[in-house]
Amino acid sequence: FTIEGELTIRDVTETVTFEVTATAVTETTIQGTATATVLRDAYGLNIPEVPNVANVENEVDLIINFVANAS
């Protein structure tokens, strides 16, 4: 399933959609991973290119591993 929300970095807010996989571990606990790809330049994250040094791609993967417990 997907979860959509707003991500703010350096005072710039963009809508982000996370692809989520989750598994029930017990009757009251789930665990999973949420992933999304954002463009760093959309948030004003400009990284200078330096000759002979590996460059950072514009697409950045966000990966969140989570455990959720019912209260």
N, C-alpha and C positions, 0 to 999 in steps of 0.2 A: 504494500500500500504506500501511499505518499502522504507527506505532511508539508503544507505550505505555510510559510511565515515570512517575517521580515528580518533581515540581517543588517545590522548597522556596524560599519567599520569606519573610523575616522570621520564621523558625522555624516556619512553617506549611507542611506537606507535603500536596499533593493529587496524585491521579493525573491525568495529562494524556495525551491521545491526539493525536499529530501525524499529519496527512495528508502523505504524502511523494510527491514526484515526482522521479525520478532518470533520468539519461541517461548511457549509456556514452560517454565522450569518446574514450578509447583502450582498449586491452586491460587497462590497469592503473589507469584513472582514471574515476571517475564524478562527476557534479555534479548538484546538484538543489536543491530547496527543501522545507522542512518547515514546516507551518503548524498552529497550534492557537489556540483561543480560550479564555481563562480569565476568570474573574470576579474583579475586583480586591478586592471585599469578602470573598471566600472566604479571602483572604490578609491580611485586616485592613488593607487599603490604603484608608483612608477619606480622601477629598479634600473639603474644605469647599466648599460652593457659595457663590459670590460673585455678587451681583446685577450684571447687565450685563456679565458675563464668561463666555466659553464654558466649559461644564462638560465634565468628562471622563466618558465613558460607563463603565458598570460592566463591559461586555465589552471585553477588551483582546486584540488579535490579536498573537500571537507569530509572527514570520517569520524563519526561519533559512535563509540561503543557504549551501551547503556544497560543498566539493570534497574527495573522498576518494581517496587514492592507496594502492595495494597496496604492501606492503613486502616 
